[in-house]
Amino acid sequence: MSTDTPIELCASAELSEGGLAVPFDVVYDGESCRAFAIRFEGRVHAYLNRCTHVAMELDWQPNRFFDDTGQWLLCASHGAVYAPDTGEGVAGPCQGGLVKIELIEADGTVRWQPTERLQPVVF
């Protein structure tokens, strides 16, 4: 698959401010992984669903990543706290930041951008 062709993820309306994430599967460095897209401060962001402390999924309930204030992404297992707009670890046992996935939002659609290291799952 070409790395220059964005892949359709969801309709823009599916991502509400501080709401549920839209999950999707990717291949990162040859390994199948879950990823998620969110909306924060009006912009869409996506990350691998993998805590930097221990490689476990972050969500505390399916597709729920935000804390009660809607200002931070939390790891349900370890309490690591990440900035929703950058993925940077800001508190808890973070070791760096989340792996960010480039999103493009246009014409009511959100797409993600493959890279050399990040590819779509091929069935």
Legacy VTK file of the C-alpha trace (Angstrom):
# vtk DataFile Version 3.0
C-alpha trace
ASCII
DATASET POLYDATA
POINTS 123 float
0.000 0.000 0.000
1.274 3.440 -0.890
2.156 5.666 2.044
0.833 8.770 0.298
-2.838 7.758 0.127
-4.903 8.739 3.212
-7.311 6.060 4.435
-10.903 6.909 5.348
-11.546 6.438 9.060
-14.960 7.912 9.893
-17.390 10.757 9.368
-16.358 13.938 11.209
-19.625 13.845 13.179
-18.588 10.545 14.811
-15.929 12.365 16.849
-17.499 14.622 19.460
-15.506 16.974 21.679
-14.071 14.959 24.584
-16.368 12.057 23.705
-15.948 8.458 22.685
-13.042 7.562 20.461
-13.310 5.842 17.117
-11.096 2.735 17.203
-9.234 1.329 14.227
-6.564 -1.280 13.522
-3.112 -0.581 12.111
0.170 -2.365 11.588
2.958 -0.532 13.415
6.507 -1.736 12.806
5.090 -5.026 11.543
2.833 -5.608 14.573
-0.980 -5.409 14.518
-2.191 -2.762 16.974
-5.337 -0.934 17.960
-5.413 2.812 17.473
-7.989 5.467 18.330
-9.135 8.856 17.091
-10.561 11.619 19.312
-11.625 15.232 19.067
-10.069 17.792 21.425
-10.457 21.571 21.250
-12.155 21.180 17.873
-9.346 19.230 16.226
-9.021 15.515 15.539
-6.095 13.482 16.863
-5.158 9.805 16.734
-2.722 7.582 18.608
-1.743 3.973 19.011
-3.770 2.509 21.875
-0.626 1.623 23.791
0.552 3.078 27.100
4.223 4.085 27.134
4.686 2.674 30.642
3.662 -0.898 29.778
2.358 -1.721 26.305
-1.283 -2.145 27.369
-4.383 -0.523 25.912
-5.345 2.730 27.611
-9.154 2.838 27.551
-10.930 2.241 30.851
-14.138 1.286 29.055
-14.435 0.565 25.336
-13.451 3.735 23.443
-13.276 5.921 26.603
-9.926 7.634 27.029
-10.708 11.058 28.517
-10.733 11.793 32.237
-13.874 13.248 33.848
-12.842 16.791 32.902
-12.357 15.951 29.221
-8.899 17.546 29.360
-6.573 14.537 29.622
-6.169 11.034 28.223
-5.710 8.421 30.945
-4.248 4.938 31.089
-6.782 2.909 33.049
-4.168 0.370 34.163
-1.363 2.606 35.376
-2.749 6.130 35.799
-0.426 7.642 33.192
-1.783 10.970 31.913
-1.318 12.224 28.347
-2.091 15.511 26.590
-4.886 14.891 24.039
-3.461 17.265 21.438
0.143 16.025 21.416
0.126 12.612 23.142
2.882 13.885 25.435
3.078 12.165 28.821
2.373 14.748 31.526
1.908 12.754 34.769
2.137 9.270 36.198
4.453 6.519 34.993
4.721 7.758 31.385
7.877 7.058 29.452
7.674 9.516 26.593
4.536 10.126 24.596
1.947 8.183 22.682
2.634 7.307 19.045
0.726 9.947 17.061
-1.054 9.108 13.827
-1.548 11.920 11.340
-5.198 12.671 10.599
-6.721 14.770 7.843
-10.226 16.184 8.267
-11.935 17.562 5.184
-15.381 17.517 3.579
-16.987 15.880 6.639
-14.592 12.932 6.648
-11.619 11.975 8.816
-8.776 10.071 7.179
-5.492 8.763 8.562
-2.135 8.935 6.861
-0.040 5.766 6.528
3.744 6.042 6.852
6.638 3.647 6.383
6.198 2.444 9.986
2.400 2.684 10.136
0.334 0.741 7.621
-3.251 -0.463 7.255
-4.157 -3.996 8.199
-4.439 -6.116 5.067
-6.869 -9.037 5.170
LINES 1 124
123 0 1 2 3 4 5 6 7 8 9 10 11 12 13 14 15 16 17 18 19 20 21 22 23 24 25 26 27 28 29 30 31 32 33 34 35 36 37 38 39 40 41 42 43 44 45 46 47 48 49 50 51 52 53 54 55 56 57 58 59 60 61 62 63 64 65 66 67 68 69 70 71 72 73 74 75 76 77 78 79 80 81 82 83 84 85 86 87 88 89 90 91 92 93 94 95 96 97 98 99 100 101 102 103 104 105 106 107 108 109 110 111 112 113 114 115 116 117 118 119 120 121 122
